[in-house]
Amino acid sequence: MISVEYSEAIAEVLDILKHTNKNDVNRIPSDFMEFLNANTSKTYKPSLDHTKKIKDMKLKVKTKAILAIIYKKFWCNSKELEQFNRILKENDIKRDEELRKKYNPDNLFKSKK
C-alpha cells in the first residue's frame, strides 16, 4: 500500500499530465500510467495553476520527484539525460555541504554567543 503523501503526489502528477502535450504523455509506458492511476488519492483534489510553469507551481516534494523520474526515464534524450544527471549530482553535493556545515561535530557543542 502506498502512503497518503505519495498518493497525493500522484494526484498532482496526473493533474499535470492532463495538461501536458499528448505526444509526451504517450511516451510514458502504459504500465507506469496504470500504476499511477491505481495509486492516486481518491480524496485529494489538486488545485494547481496551469497558467504557471511547473517550476513556479507549489508542488509537493514527492510530486517533483515523480516528475523527475518521468522526465529522466521517458522524455530525455541522451544529451538531456547527461545534463540532468549533472544537475542532480551538483544538487547532491550542495545538499551534502549544507548538511556538513549544519551538523559539523566540531561546531555542534560550541556555545553560541
FIMIKOL-984230 format. One record per atom (N, C-alpha, C): chain; residue number from 0; x, y, z; atom name. Coordinates in Angstrom, 1 decimal. Each point is the difference from the previous one (the first is absolute). Layout:
BEGIN
A | NUM | X | Y | Z | CA
...
end
This chain:
BEGIN
A | 0 | 0.8 | -1.2 | 0.0 | N
A | 0 | -0.8 | 1.2 | 0.0 | CA
A | 0 | 0.9 | 1.2 | 0.0 | C
A | 1 | -0.5 | 1.0 | -0.7 | N
A | 1 | 0.8 | 1.2 | -0.2 | CA
A | 1 | -0.4 | 1.1 | 1.1 | C
A | 2 | 0.9 | 0.8 | 0.4 | N
A | 2 | -0.3 | 1.0 | 1.0 | CA
A | 2 | -0.9 | 1.1 | -0.5 | C
A | 3 | -0.7 | 0.7 | 0.9 | N
A | 3 | -0.8 | 1.1 | -0.4 | CA
A | 3 | 0.8 | 1.1 | -0.7 | C
A | 4 | 1.2 | 0.2 | 0.5 | N
A | 4 | 0.9 | 1.0 | -0.6 | CA
A | 4 | 0.2 | -0.3 | -1.5 | C
A | 5 | 0.3 | -1.2 | -0.3 | N
A | 5 | 0.3 | -0.4 | -1.4 | CA
A | 5 | -1.3 | 0.0 | -0.8 | C
A | 6 | -1.1 | -0.5 | 0.6 | N
A | 6 | -1.2 | 0.0 | -0.8 | CA
A | 6 | -0.5 | 1.4 | -0.4 | C
A | 7 | 0.2 | 1.0 | 0.9 | N
A | 7 | -0.3 | 1.4 | -0.3 | CA
A | 7 | 1.0 | 0.5 | -1.0 | C
A | 8 | 1.2 | -0.4 | 0.1 | N
A | 8 | 1.0 | 0.5 | -1.0 | CA
A | 8 | -0.4 | -0.6 | -1.4 | C
A | 9 | -0.4 | -1.2 | 0.0 | N
A | 9 | -0.4 | -0.6 | -1.3 | CA
A | 9 | -1.2 | 0.7 | -0.6 | C
A | 10 | -0.9 | 0.4 | 0.9 | N
A | 10 | -1.2 | 0.8 | -0.5 | CA
A | 10 | 0.5 | 1.3 | -0.7 | C
A | 11 | 1.0 | 0.6 | 0.6 | N
A | 11 | 0.5 | 1.3 | -0.6 | CA
A | 11 | 0.7 | -0.4 | -1.3 | C
A | 12 | 0.7 | -1.0 | -0.1 | N
A | 12 | 0.7 | -0.4 | -1.2 | CA
A | 12 | -1.0 | -0.3 | -1.1 | C
A | 13 | -1.1 | -0.7 | 0.3 | N
A | 13 | -1.0 | -0.3 | -1.0 | CA
A | 13 | -0.7 | 1.3 | -0.4 | C
A | 14 | -0.2 | 0.9 | 0.9 | N
A | 14 | -0.6 | 1.3 | -0.4 | CA
A | 14 | 0.9 | 0.7 | -1.0 | C
A | 15 | 1.3 | 0.0 | 0.3 | N
A | 15 | 1.0 | 0.6 | -0.9 | CA
A | 15 | 0.0 | -0.7 | -1.4 | C
A | 16 | -0.1 | -1.3 | 0.0 | N
A | 16 | 0.0 | -0.7 | -1.2 | CA
A | 16 | -1.2 | 0.2 | -0.9 | C
A | 17 | -1.1 | 0.3 | 0.7 | N
A | 17 | -1.3 | 0.4 | -0.8 | CA
A | 17 | 0.2 | 1.3 | -0.8 | C
A | 18 | 0.9 | 0.8 | 0.5 | N
A | 18 | 0.3 | 1.3 | -0.7 | CA
A | 18 | 1.3 | 0.0 | -0.7 | C
A | 19 | 0.5 | -1.2 | -0.3 | N
A | 19 | 1.3 | -0.2 | -0.7 | CA
A | 19 | -0.3 | -0.5 | -1.5 | C
A | 20 | 0.9 | 0.4 | -0.8 | N
A | 20 | -0.1 | -0.4 | -1.4 | CA
A | 20 | -0.2 | -1.5 | -0.1 | C
A | 21 | -1.0 | -0.4 | -0.8 | N
A | 21 | -0.4 | -1.4 | -0.1 | CA
A | 21 | 1.1 | -0.9 | -0.5 | C
A | 22 | 0.8 | 0.5 | -0.9 | N
A | 22 | 1.1 | -0.8 | -0.6 | CA
A | 22 | 1.0 | -0.3 | 1.2 | C
A | 23 | 0.3 | 0.9 | 0.9 | N
A | 23 | 0.8 | -0.2 | 1.1 | CA
A | 23 | -0.6 | -1.1 | 1.0 | C
A | 24 | -1.2 | 0.2 | 0.2 | N
A | 24 | -0.7 | -0.9 | 0.9 | CA
A | 24 | 0.0 | -1.4 | -0.6 | C
A | 25 | -0.2 | -0.1 | -1.3 | N
A | 25 | 0.0 | -1.4 | -0.6 | CA
A | 25 | 1.4 | -0.6 | 0.0 | C
A | 26 | 1.0 | 0.7 | 0.3 | N
A | 26 | 1.4 | -0.6 | 0.1 | CA
A | 26 | 0.2 | -0.7 | 1.4 | C
A | 27 | -1.0 | 0.2 | 0.9 | N
A | 27 | 0.1 | -0.7 | 1.3 | CA
A | 27 | -0.6 | -1.3 | -0.2 | C
A | 28 | 0.7 | -1.1 | 0.4 | N
A | 28 | -0.6 | -1.4 | -0.2 | CA
A | 28 | -1.3 | -0.1 | 0.7 | C
A | 29 | -0.9 | -0.8 | -0.6 | N
A | 29 | -1.4 | -0.2 | 0.5 | CA
A | 29 | 0.1 | -0.6 | 1.4 | C
A | 30 | 0.9 | -0.9 | 0.3 | N
A | 30 | 0.0 | -0.7 | 1.3 | CA
A | 30 | 0.4 | 1.0 | 1.1 | C
A | 31 | 0.8 | 1.0 | -0.3 | N
A | 31 | 0.3 | 1.1 | 1.0 | CA
A | 31 | -1.2 | 0.9 | 0.2 | C
A | 32 | -0.7 | 0.3 | -1.1 | N
A | 32 | -1.2 | 0.8 | 0.1 | CA
A | 32 | -1.1 | -0.8 | 0.8 | C
A | 33 | -0.1 | -1.3 | -0.2 | N
A | 33 | -0.9 | -0.8 | 0.8 | CA
A | 33 | 0.3 | 0.0 | 1.5 | C
A | 34 | 1.3 | 0.0 | 0.3 | N
A | 34 | 0.5 | 0.1 | 1.3 | CA
A | 34 | -0.4 | 1.3 | 0.7 | C
A | 35 | 0.2 | 1.1 | -0.8 | N
A | 35 | -0.4 | 1.3 | 0.6 | CA
A | 35 | -1.5 | 0.1 | 0.2 | C
A | 36 | -0.8 | -0.5 | -1.0 | N
A | 36 | -1.4 | 0.1 | 0.2 | CA
A | 36 | -0.6 | -0.9 | 1.1 | C
A | 37 | 0.7 | -1.1 | 0.2 | N
A | 37 | -0.4 | -1.0 | 1.1 | CA
A | 37 | 0.3 | 0.6 | 1.4 | C
A | 38 | 1.0 | 0.8 | 0.0 | N
A | 38 | 0.5 | 0.5 | 1.3 | CA
A | 38 | -0.2 | 1.4 | 0.4 | C
A | 39 | -0.8 | 0.7 | -0.9 | N
A | 39 | -0.3 | 1.4 | 0.3 | CA
A | 39 | -1.0 | 0.1 | 1.1 | C
A | 40 | 0.1 | 1.1 | 0.7 | N
A | 40 | -1.0 | 0.3 | 1.1 | CA
A | 40 | -1.4 | 0.2 | -0.6 | C
A | 41 | -0.9 | -0.6 | 0.7 | N
A | 41 | -1.4 | 0.1 | -0.4 | CA
A | 41 | -0.7 | 1.2 | 0.6 | C
A | 42 | 0.7 | 0.6 | 1.0 | N
A | 42 | -0.6 | 1.1 | 0.7 | CA
A | 42 | 0.7 | 1.3 | -0.2 | C
A | 43 | 1.2 | 0.0 | -0.3 | N
A | 43 | 0.8 | 1.3 | -0.2 | CA
A | 43 | -0.2 | 0.5 | -1.4 | C
A | 44 | -0.4 | 1.2 | -0.1 | N
A | 44 | -0.3 | 0.7 | -1.3 | CA
A | 44 | 1.1 | 1.1 | -0.1 | C
A | 45 | 1.0 | -0.1 | -0.8 | N
A | 45 | 1.0 | 1.0 | -0.2 | CA
A | 45 | -0.7 | 1.3 | -0.6 | C
A | 46 | 0.5 | 1.1 | 0.5 | N
A | 46 | -0.4 | 1.3 | -0.5 | CA
A | 46 | 1.2 | 0.8 | -0.5 | C
A | 47 | 0.5 | -0.5 | -1.2 | N
A | 47 | 1.2 | 0.5 | -0.6 | CA
A | 47 | -0.4 | 1.1 | -1.0 | C
A | 48 | 0.8 | 1.0 | -0.1 | N
A | 48 | -0.2 | 1.1 | -0.9 | CA
A | 48 | 0.8 | -0.4 | -1.3 | C
A | 49 | -0.7 | -0.5 | -1.0 | N
A | 49 | 0.7 | -0.4 | -1.2 | CA
A | 49 | 0.4 | 1.1 | -1.0 | C
A | 50 | -0.3 | 1.2 | 0.5 | N
A | 50 | 0.5 | 1.1 | -0.8 | CA
A | 50 | 1.5 | 0.3 | 0.3 | C
A | 51 | 0.4 | -0.6 | 1.1 | N
A | 51 | 1.4 | 0.2 | 0.4 | CA
A | 51 | 0.9 | -1.2 | -0.5 | C
A | 52 | 1.3 | 0.3 | -0.1 | N
A | 52 | 0.9 | -1.1 | -0.3 | CA
A | 52 | 0.1 | -0.9 | 1.2 | C
A | 53 | 0.4 | -1.3 | -0.3 | N
A | 53 | 0.1 | -1.0 | 1.1 | CA
A | 53 | 0.9 | 0.5 | 1.1 | C
A | 54 | 1.1 | 0.6 | -0.4 | N
A | 54 | 1.0 | 0.4 | 1.1 | CA
A | 54 | -0.6 | 1.1 | 0.9 | C
A | 55 | -1.1 | 0.7 | -0.5 | N
A | 55 | -0.6 | 1.1 | 0.8 | CA
A | 55 | -1.2 | -0.5 | 0.8 | C
A | 56 | -0.4 | -1.2 | -0.3 | N
A | 56 | -1.2 | -0.6 | 0.8 | CA
A | 56 | 0.5 | -0.4 | 1.4 | C
A | 57 | -1.0 | 0.0 | 0.9 | N
A | 57 | 0.3 | -0.4 | 1.3 | CA
A | 57 | -0.3 | -1.5 | 0.1 | C
A | 58 | 1.0 | -0.8 | -0.3 | N
A | 58 | -0.2 | -1.5 | -0.1 | CA
A | 58 | 0.6 | -0.6 | 1.2 | C
A | 59 | -0.6 | -1.2 | 0.4 | N
A | 59 | 0.6 | -0.8 | 1.0 | CA
A | 59 | 1.4 | -0.5 | -0.4 | C
A | 60 | 0.8 | -0.2 | 1.0 | N
A | 60 | 1.4 | -0.5 | -0.3 | CA
A | 60 | -0.1 | -1.3 | -0.7 | C
A | 61 | -0.9 | -0.9 | 0.4 | N
A | 61 | -0.1 | -1.3 | -0.7 | CA
A | 61 | -0.5 | 0.1 | -1.4 | C
A | 62 | -0.8 | 1.0 | -0.3 | N
A | 62 | -0.5 | 0.3 | -1.3 | CA
A | 62 | 1.2 | 0.3 | -0.9 | C
A | 63 | 0.8 | 0.9 | 0.5 | N
A | 63 | 1.2 | 0.4 | -0.8 | CA
A | 63 | 0.9 | -1.3 | -0.3 | C
A | 64 | 0.1 | -0.8 | 1.0 | N
A | 64 | 0.8 | -1.3 | -0.1 | CA
A | 64 | -0.6 | -0.9 | -1.1 | C
A | 65 | -1.3 | -0.1 | 0.0 | N
A | 65 | -0.6 | -0.9 | -1.0 | CA
A | 65 | 0.1 | 0.6 | -1.4 | C
A | 66 | -0.1 | 1.3 | -0.1 | N
A | 66 | 0.1 | 0.7 | -1.3 | CA
A | 66 | 1.5 | -0.1 | -0.5 | C
A | 67 | 0.9 | 0.0 | 0.9 | N
A | 67 | 1.4 | -0.1 | -0.3 | CA
A | 67 | 0.3 | -1.5 | -0.6 | C
A | 68 | -0.7 | -1.0 | 0.6 | N
A | 68 | 0.2 | -1.3 | -0.5 | CA
A | 68 | -0.6 | -0.1 | -1.4 | C
A | 69 | -1.2 | 0.5 | -0.2 | N
A | 69 | -0.6 | 0.0 | -1.3 | CA
A | 69 | 0.9 | 0.7 | -1.0 | C
A | 70 | 0.5 | 1.1 | 0.3 | N
A | 70 | 0.9 | 0.8 | -0.9 | CA
A | 70 | 1.2 | -0.9 | -0.3 | C
A | 71 | 0.6 | -0.5 | 1.0 | N
A | 71 | 1.3 | -0.7 | -0.2 | CA
A | 71 | -0.2 | -1.3 | -0.8 | C
A | 72 | -1.0 | -0.8 | 0.4 | N
A | 72 | -0.2 | -1.3 | -0.6 | CA
A | 72 | -0.7 | 0.0 | -1.4 | C
A | 73 | -0.9 | 1.0 | -0.2 | N
A | 73 | -0.8 | -0.1 | -1.2 | CA
A | 73 | 0.1 | 1.1 | -1.0 | C
A | 74 | 0.5 | 1.2 | 0.5 | N
A | 74 | 0.0 | 1.2 | -0.9 | CA
A | 74 | 1.3 | 0.4 | -0.4 | C
A | 75 | 1.1 | -0.3 | 0.7 | N
A | 75 | 1.3 | 0.5 | -0.3 | CA
A | 75 | 0.7 | -0.7 | -1.2 | C
A | 76 | 0.7 | 0.8 | -0.8 | N
A | 76 | 0.9 | -0.6 | -1.0 | CA
A | 76 | 1.3 | -0.1 | 0.7 | C
A | 77 | 1.0 | -0.6 | -0.6 | N
A | 77 | 1.3 | -0.3 | 0.6 | CA
A | 77 | 0.7 | 1.3 | 0.5 | C
A | 78 | -0.1 | 1.1 | -0.8 | N
A | 78 | 0.6 | 1.2 | 0.4 | CA
A | 78 | -0.7 | 0.6 | 1.2 | C
A | 79 | -1.3 | 0.0 | 0.0 | N
A | 79 | -0.8 | 0.6 | 1.1 | CA
A | 79 | 0.2 | -0.9 | 1.3 | C
A | 80 | 0.1 | -1.3 | -0.2 | N
A | 80 | 0.3 | -0.9 | 1.1 | CA
A | 80 | 1.3 | 0.3 | 0.7 | C
A | 81 | 1.0 | 0.2 | -0.8 | N
A | 81 | 1.3 | 0.4 | 0.5 | CA
A | 81 | 0.0 | 1.3 | 0.8 | C
A | 82 | -0.7 | 1.0 | -0.5 | N
A | 82 | -0.1 | 1.3 | 0.7 | CA
A | 82 | -0.8 | -0.2 | 1.2 | C
A | 83 | -1.1 | -0.7 | 0.0 | N
A | 83 | -0.9 | -0.3 | 1.1 | CA
A | 83 | 0.8 | -0.7 | 1.1 | C
A | 84 | 0.7 | -1.0 | -0.3 | N
A | 84 | 0.8 | -0.7 | 1.0 | CA
A | 84 | 1.1 | 0.9 | 0.6 | C
A | 85 | 0.6 | 0.9 | -0.8 | N
A | 85 | 1.0 | 0.9 | 0.6 | CA
A | 85 | -0.7 | 1.0 | 1.0 | C
A | 86 | -1.2 | 0.5 | -0.3 | N
A | 86 | -0.7 | 0.9 | 0.9 | CA
A | 86 | -0.3 | -0.8 | 1.3 | C
A | 87 | -0.5 | -1.2 | -0.2 | N
A | 87 | -0.3 | -0.8 | 1.2 | CA
A | 87 | 1.2 | -0.2 | 0.9 | C
A | 88 | 1.1 | -0.3 | -0.6 | N
A | 88 | 1.3 | -0.2 | 0.7 | CA
A | 88 | 0.4 | 1.3 | 0.7 | C
A | 89 | -0.1 | 1.2 | -0.7 | N
A | 89 | 0.3 | 1.3 | 0.6 | CA
A | 89 | -0.9 | 0.3 | 1.2 | C
A | 90 | -1.3 | -0.4 | -0.1 | N
A | 90 | -0.9 | 0.3 | 1.1 | CA
A | 90 | 0.3 | -0.9 | 1.2 | C
A | 91 | 0.4 | -1.2 | -0.3 | N
A | 91 | 0.4 | -0.9 | 1.1 | CA
A | 91 | 1.2 | 0.5 | 0.8 | C
A | 92 | 1.0 | 0.5 | -0.8 | N
A | 92 | 1.2 | 0.6 | 0.6 | CA
A | 92 | -0.3 | 1.2 | 0.9 | C
A | 93 | -0.9 | 0.9 | -0.6 | N
A | 93 | -0.4 | 1.2 | 0.8 | CA
A | 93 | -0.7 | -0.4 | 1.3 | C
A | 94 | -0.9 | -1.0 | -0.1 | N
A | 94 | -0.8 | -0.5 | 1.2 | CA
A | 94 | 1.0 | -0.6 | 1.0 | C
A | 95 | 0.9 | -0.8 | -0.5 | N
A | 95 | 1.0 | -0.6 | 1.0 | CA
A | 95 | 0.8 | 1.1 | 0.7 | C
A | 96 | 0.4 | 1.0 | -0.8 | N
A | 96 | 0.8 | 1.1 | 0.6 | CA
A | 96 | -0.8 | 0.7 | 1.1 | C
A | 97 | -1.3 | 0.3 | -0.3 | N
A | 97 | -0.8 | 0.7 | 0.9 | CA
A | 97 | -0.2 | -0.9 | 1.3 | C
A | 98 | -0.2 | -1.3 | -0.2 | N
A | 98 | -0.2 | -0.8 | 1.2 | CA
A | 98 | 1.3 | -0.1 | 0.8 | C
A | 99 | 1.2 | 0.0 | -0.7 | N
A | 99 | 1.2 | -0.1 | 0.7 | CA
A | 99 | 0.3 | 1.2 | 0.8 | C
A | 100 | -0.4 | 1.2 | -0.5 | N
A | 100 | 0.1 | 1.3 | 0.7 | CA
A | 100 | -0.9 | 0.0 | 1.2 | C
A | 101 | -1.2 | -0.4 | -0.2 | N
A | 101 | -1.1 | 0.0 | 1.0 | CA
A | 101 | 0.3 | -0.9 | 1.2 | C
A | 102 | 0.5 | -1.2 | -0.4 | N
A | 102 | 0.2 | -1.1 | 1.1 | CA
A | 102 | 1.5 | -0.3 | 0.2 | C
A | 103 | 0.9 | 1.0 | -0.3 | N
A | 103 | 1.4 | -0.2 | 0.2 | CA
A | 103 | 0.2 | -0.4 | 1.5 | C
A | 104 | 0.6 | -1.1 | 0.3 | N
A | 104 | 0.2 | -0.4 | 1.4 | CA
A | 104 | 1.0 | 0.9 | 0.8 | C
A | 105 | 0.9 | 0.7 | -0.8 | N
A | 105 | 0.9 | 0.9 | 0.7 | CA
A | 105 | -0.8 | 1.3 | 0.5 | C
A | 106 | -1.1 | 0.3 | -0.6 | N
A | 106 | -0.7 | 1.2 | 0.4 | CA
A | 106 | -1.3 | -0.3 | 0.7 | C
A | 107 | -0.4 | -1.3 | 0.1 | N
A | 107 | -1.3 | -0.4 | 0.5 | CA
A | 107 | -0.1 | 0.4 | 1.5 | C
A | 108 | 1.1 | -0.1 | 0.8 | N
A | 108 | -0.1 | 0.3 | 1.4 | CA
A | 108 | 0.6 | 1.3 | 0.4 | C
A | 109 | 0.4 | 0.8 | -0.9 | N
A | 109 | 0.5 | 1.4 | 0.3 | CA
A | 109 | -1.2 | 0.8 | 0.4 | C
A | 110 | 0.3 | 0.8 | 1.0 | N
A | 110 | -1.1 | 0.9 | 0.5 | CA
A | 110 | -0.1 | 1.2 | -1.0 | C
A | 111 | -1.3 | 0.3 | -0.2 | N
A | 111 | -0.3 | 1.2 | -0.9 | CA
A | 111 | 0.1 | 1.2 | 0.8 | C
A | 112 | 0.7 | 1.0 | -0.5 | N
A | 112 | 0.1 | 1.3 | 0.7 | CA
A | 112 | -0.8 | 1.0 | -0.7 | C
end
